[in-house]
Amino acid sequence: MALGMNPPVALSVAGSDSSGGAGVAADLATFAALGVHGTAAITAVTAQNTVGVQGVHPVPAQFVAQQLDSVLDDLTVGAVKTGMLANLEIISVVGDYAAAGRLPNLVVDPVMVSSTGARLLDAGAESLYLELLSHATVATPNRREAAVLREVAGLDDTGDLGALCPGWLVVTGEATAVDRAHHRGEWTELAGEVVETDNDHGTGCTFSSAVAAGLATDIEPMDAIVAAKEYVRACIIRSADWQLGAGRGPVAHLLN
């Protein structure tokens, strides 16, 4: 980027992470690493670390809307990503903004299931994600979240999960490092190499925000997905030997 040129702008709509590895912290670090100015609308304040989540305090939905208005009314946002939306009311607010066309190049990371498999939202809130996905340019559920979406949508094992998102749907493989991308009826396998490390806290957030950063710079969705996958792998490699905390540590968002 030439000196003096405005950077592209991306917006994270997600929760905080007091340990700095996931959520808005990961999103803003990723945006910065990829040359994008990051903005945020905080949906929940969490008390968490590398061992787990000790507490969650959702932000009132009206205040989430006020944050969205503050950013969208003043800055030219090129892409938006959603992470933890906390409850039905917040998902509904974000869905209204998406339906009104106010969330360009929307990347939806449907945070519904914890790393231990625990459901994080009630069934009513989960069903609202189906509507949100209909407005997404890219959706990035992991395997557990994809299973919940299939269940909520009433799809059996032969049902087309990709039909839930008219844009790109990327089911991330997590430990297998093999992701599957769907677009217009076709699935593409995106292979990767597993990096042996316990430091993978926030990789889902990092991937979806890297996709949003790519879209904000006018990269085509598939190219943004591939670039995001490569970025996450580089982040994991750089932090593979870190020893931050007693649990699953963060990845190195700033590669330089």
Backbone torsions as a table, in degrees:
resi	resn	phi	psi	omega
1	MET	NA	131.2	-177.9
2	ALA	-69.0	150.3	-179.9
3	LEU	-59.9	131.2	177.5
4	GLY	92.4	-13.0	178.2
5	MET	-76.6	143.3	177.2
6	ASN	-69.6	138.1	175.7
7	PRO	-77.8	156.7	171.0
8	PRO	-65.1	160.0	-175.8
9	VAL	-122.1	135.8	174.4
10	ALA	-127.4	154.5	-177.1
11	LEU	-123.1	126.8	173.7
12	SER	-99.9	127.0	175.1
13	VAL	-114.7	96.6	-169.2
14	ALA	-162.8	178.2	179.6
15	GLY	-91.5	166.3	178.1
16	SER	-83.2	165.3	170.8
17	ASP	-137.1	111.2	-175.6
18	SER	-65.4	-17.7	177.6
19	SER	-88.9	-7.8	174.5
20	GLY	82.6	6.1	-174.7
21	GLY	-96.6	-23.5	-174.5
22	ALA	-135.1	-170.4	177.0
23	GLY	59.3	-147.3	-177.0
24	VAL	-59.7	-34.7	179.4
25	ALA	-59.5	-45.6	178.7
26	ALA	-67.5	-39.8	-178.9
27	ASP	-62.2	-48.9	-177.2
28	LEU	-66.8	-37.4	177.2
29	ALA	-64.8	-40.0	178.5
30	THR	-65.7	-46.1	177.5
31	PHE	-55.6	-47.3	-178.3
32	ALA	-62.3	-42.3	-178.7
33	ALA	-63.1	-29.1	-176.1
34	LEU	-101.8	15.0	172.7
35	GLY	78.6	24.2	-178.2
36	VAL	-116.4	137.5	175.8
37	HIS	-76.6	124.8	-176.8
38	GLY	-97.8	137.1	172.6
39	THR	-124.7	167.7	-174.7
40	ALA	-150.7	147.8	166.8
41	ALA	-123.1	112.7	-175.0
42	ILE	-80.7	127.0	-178.7
43	THR	-98.0	-25.4	-178.4
44	ALA	-159.8	147.9	173.4
45	VAL	-103.9	126.0	-178.7
46	THR	-116.9	150.5	168.8
47	ALA	-104.1	107.9	-178.1
48	GLN	-151.7	163.3	177.6
49	ASN	-147.6	-162.7	-177.0
50	THR	-72.3	-15.2	-178.1
51	VAL	-87.9	-34.6	-179.0
52	GLY	169.6	-171.0	179.6
53	VAL	-102.5	121.3	-178.4
54	GLN	-96.4	-18.4	179.0
55	GLY	-170.5	150.5	179.1
56	VAL	-134.5	130.3	178.1
57	HIS	-125.3	97.8	179.9
58	PRO	-62.6	144.7	174.6
59	VAL	-82.6	140.3	177.2
60	PRO	-54.4	137.3	-175.5
61	ALA	-57.1	-36.4	179.1
62	GLN	-62.4	-34.6	-179.7
63	PHE	-77.0	-30.4	172.2
64	VAL	-60.6	-43.8	177.9
65	ALA	-62.1	-39.1	179.1
66	GLN	-64.8	-39.0	176.4
67	GLN	-64.2	-42.9	178.6
68	LEU	-60.1	-45.7	179.4
69	ASP	-61.9	-41.7	-178.9
70	SER	-58.4	-42.8	-179.1
71	VAL	-76.1	-51.3	-172.4
72	LEU	-69.0	-27.4	-179.9
73	ASP	-79.6	-12.5	-173.6
74	ASP	-118.1	-36.5	-176.2
75	LEU	-111.7	152.1	176.5
76	THR	-88.5	97.3	-176.0
77	VAL	-84.8	127.1	-178.2
78	GLY	-92.3	-21.3	179.4
79	ALA	-159.9	152.5	-179.7
80	VAL	-130.7	137.7	172.1
81	LYS	-124.4	141.8	175.1
82	THR	-109.6	142.4	174.5
83	GLY	-120.6	-124.4	179.3
84	MET	-66.2	118.4	179.0
85	LEU	-104.9	-1.4	163.6
86	ALA	73.3	-49.2	-176.5
87	ASN	-156.8	175.4	-176.4
88	LEU	-59.0	-43.0	-175.9
89	GLU	-62.6	-42.0	-179.0
90	ILE	-71.0	-41.0	177.5
91	ILE	-60.7	-39.8	179.6
92	SER	-63.5	-42.4	178.7
93	VAL	-62.2	-49.0	-179.2
94	VAL	-62.7	-38.5	177.2
95	GLY	-61.8	-37.6	178.0
96	ASP	-64.2	-41.8	178.4
97	TYR	-64.9	-39.8	179.2
98	ALA	-65.7	-43.9	-179.4
99	ALA	-64.0	-29.6	179.0
100	ALA	-81.9	0.3	178.6
101	GLY	77.0	21.9	-175.6
102	ARG	-94.7	-4.0	-178.4
103	LEU	-117.1	84.9	-175.0
104	PRO	-68.6	149.2	177.4
105	ASN	45.7	56.0	-173.9
106	LEU	-73.6	126.8	174.1
107	VAL	-111.7	119.1	-177.2
108	VAL	-106.8	114.9	171.8
109	ASP	-102.9	98.7	-171.7
110	PRO	-77.1	87.2	-177.6
111	VAL	-75.7	98.4	-175.9
112	MET	-127.4	-19.7	-173.3
113	VAL	-132.6	134.5	178.8
114	SER	-76.0	170.3	179.8
115	SER	-64.4	-18.3	177.5
116	THR	-92.3	-1.6	179.4
117	GLY	96.0	1.1	-179.4
118	ALA	-74.4	135.7	177.0
119	ARG	-73.0	133.9	-174.9
120	LEU	-102.2	-9.5	-178.7
121	LEU	-132.9	153.9	174.7
122	ASP	-75.8	167.3	-173.4
123	ALA	-60.4	-35.5	179.7
124	GLY	-63.8	-40.6	179.4
125	ALA	-69.1	-39.0	-179.4
126	GLU	-62.8	-37.9	-178.9
127	SER	-65.4	-28.5	178.5
128	LEU	-66.8	-22.7	177.9
129	TYR	-64.0	-28.8	178.6
130	LEU	-61.9	-40.2	177.4
131	GLU	-68.0	-41.3	-179.6
132	LEU	-63.6	-39.6	179.4
133	LEU	-61.8	-28.2	-178.6
134	SER	-67.9	-14.4	179.0
135	HIS	-106.1	1.2	-173.6
136	ALA	-83.0	138.7	168.7
137	THR	-75.6	-40.1	176.3
138	VAL	-140.6	137.5	172.4
139	ALA	-120.7	141.7	-172.0
140	THR	-130.3	58.7	177.4
141	PRO	-71.0	147.7	169.5
142	ASN	-82.9	-177.8	-174.6
143	ARG	-62.3	-39.5	-179.9
144	ARG	-67.5	-41.7	179.6
145	GLU	-67.8	-36.0	177.2
146	ALA	-63.0	-37.5	178.2
147	ALA	-64.7	-39.4	178.0
148	VAL	-66.1	-43.8	178.8
149	LEU	-60.4	-41.3	178.2
150	ARG	-62.2	-42.8	-179.6
151	GLU	-64.8	-46.5	-178.0
152	VAL	-65.1	-35.9	-179.5
153	ALA	-78.6	-7.5	-180.0
154	GLY	73.9	28.3	179.7
155	LEU	-89.9	137.4	173.3
156	ASP	-87.0	-172.0	-175.2
157	ASP	-63.5	-20.6	-179.7
158	THR	-98.1	-5.2	-179.2
159	GLY	-67.3	148.9	-176.6
160	ASP	-85.2	98.0	178.6
161	LEU	-59.6	-34.7	-178.6
162	GLY	-61.4	-23.7	-178.9
163	ALA	-68.5	-14.2	179.9
164	LEU	-71.6	-20.2	-177.3
165	CYS	-129.4	114.9	-179.0
166	PRO	-69.0	-18.1	176.3
167	GLY	-88.7	-131.6	178.7
168	TRP	-101.6	134.1	174.3
169	LEU	-115.5	123.2	179.2
170	VAL	-117.9	113.2	175.4
171	VAL	-92.1	110.6	-175.0
172	THR	-81.1	138.0	-174.6
173	GLY	-84.8	-10.7	-179.5
174	GLU	55.4	-111.8	-172.1
175	ALA	-62.5	-25.9	-178.6
176	THR	-81.0	-17.3	-178.7
177	ALA	64.3	13.5	176.9
178	VAL	-111.5	116.9	178.4
179	ASP	-103.6	157.5	176.9
180	ARG	-125.7	125.5	-177.6
181	ALA	-110.6	135.3	-179.9
182	HIS	-119.2	137.1	174.0
183	HIS	-157.2	125.6	176.3
184	ARG	52.3	48.0	173.2
185	GLY	84.1	-1.0	-178.2
186	GLU	-120.0	139.4	176.8
187	TRP	-104.3	138.1	177.3
188	THR	-123.8	130.6	178.8
189	GLU	-88.7	129.5	179.4
190	LEU	-112.0	97.2	-175.9
191	ALA	-76.6	155.7	177.1
192	GLY	-152.8	175.4	179.3
193	GLU	-110.0	134.8	179.3
194	VAL	-73.6	132.9	174.8
195	VAL	-103.0	120.6	-177.6
196	GLU	-75.2	106.5	179.8
197	THR	-167.2	155.3	172.8
198	ASP	-92.5	-2.3	-175.9
199	ASN	-92.3	85.6	179.9
200	ASP	-136.7	16.9	179.6
201	HIS	-66.9	123.7	177.2
202	GLY	89.1	11.3	-178.1
203	THR	-66.4	-35.0	177.7
204	GLY	-64.4	-44.0	176.5
205	CYS	-61.8	-42.7	-178.2
206	THR	-63.5	-42.4	180.0
207	PHE	-63.2	-49.5	-176.2
208	SER	-66.9	-36.5	178.4
209	SER	-71.9	-30.9	175.6
210	ALA	-67.9	-37.1	174.9
211	VAL	-61.8	-45.8	179.3
212	ALA	-61.2	-40.5	178.4
213	ALA	-60.6	-41.0	177.9
214	GLY	-63.5	-44.4	179.4
215	LEU	-64.4	-34.9	179.1
216	ALA	-65.5	-23.5	178.6
217	THR	-98.7	17.4	175.2
218	ASP	68.6	25.7	172.3
219	ILE	-79.8	142.6	177.5
220	GLU	-63.0	148.0	-174.1
221	PRO	-51.9	-47.0	-177.9
222	MET	-65.2	-39.0	177.7
223	ASP	-65.6	-38.0	177.9
224	ALA	-65.7	-38.4	178.9
225	ILE	-64.6	-47.4	179.9
226	VAL	-63.6	-44.3	179.4
227	ALA	-63.3	-38.6	179.0
228	ALA	-64.9	-40.1	178.5
229	LYS	-62.5	-42.4	178.8
230	GLU	-66.3	-38.8	179.0
231	TYR	-63.4	-45.8	-179.8
232	VAL	-61.6	-41.7	179.2
233	ARG	-62.0	-41.3	178.5
234	ALA	-64.1	-38.2	177.9
235	CYS	-63.0	-42.7	-179.2
236	ILE	-66.4	-43.3	-179.9
237	ILE	-60.1	-43.4	-175.8
238	ARG	-67.1	-29.8	-177.4
239	SER	-102.7	6.7	-171.4
240	ALA	-55.4	-34.7	-176.9
241	ASP	-100.9	6.6	177.9
242	TRP	-64.4	153.7	173.9
243	GLN	-132.3	72.7	179.9
244	LEU	-106.6	109.2	179.7
245	GLY	85.4	174.8	-175.2
246	ALA	-95.1	-6.3	-177.1
247	GLY	-117.2	-136.1	-179.1
248	ARG	-86.4	110.1	-173.4
249	GLY	-76.7	171.8	-179.2
250	PRO	-79.5	169.2	174.5
251	VAL	-98.2	165.8	-176.0
252	ALA	-90.6	93.9	-178.0
253	HIS	-67.2	-38.1	-179.7
254	LEU	-92.6	106.4	-171.3
255	LEU	-81.2	-16.9	-177.7
256	ASN	-93.7	NA	NA
